[in-house]
């Protein structure tokens, strides 16, 4: 997980954390602000459904998704 790359994509799309969470909550993925930051700080990992909702919301390419969520 590369939190700075995710933050960068959010900034490019002009989407705040609260806006992102509202949008993914509308897709049926319930995540609080605290849960989001625990995942960003690598205390917990994003699960598959959360990753897919974020990718869809931010309209990330497969490469961007892999770079953000899976590359060490």
N, C-alpha and C positions, 0 to 999 in steps of 0.2 A: 504494500500500500504506500502510495506517495501522496500524502495529504496536500502538499504544496501544488502538485499538478492538478488535483481536484479543485483547490481554491482558485487556481489560475483559470481553469475552464469556467468556473462559476463567475469570475470577474469578467471574462471575455463575453459571456452571455448576459452579463448584468443581472445576475440572479443572486440574491442574498440567501443566507442559510435559512431564514424563516420562509422565504418564498419557495426555496427548494423543498423544504419539508412540507409546506402546504400542498405543493404540486404532487409530491410522491404520496402524501396521505390520501389525496383524491384518487390515486391509482390503487388504493387498498393497502398500501404499505404504511403501517402505523409506526412512526418513529418520533420520539421526543427530541428536543434540542439537546438535552443531556446525553441521550443515547447516540446521537449523531457525533457529538464531540468525543465521546468515549471511543467510538470507532475511528475518528480522525486521529486521535492520540494513541491509537493502536492498543488500547486496553481490551477491546473486543474487535472482532472482524465483521465487516459487512457480509450479510448472507447473500445467496444468489438472487433472491427476489429483490432485495434492496439495491444490489448492484444494477440489475436490469432496469429497475425503475429510475435510478439516477441516470443511467446511460440513455434511456429513452427521453427523459425530461430535458437533459442537456444536449441531446442529439449528438452524442459522441460516436466517433467511428470505432470499428473493432480495434484498430491499433491504439487509439486513445484509451479505450477501456482497458486493454492489456497493459499499457504503460502505467496507468493510474492504479489499477487494482491488483495486478499480478506480477509485475516485474520487481525483482529485488534490487 
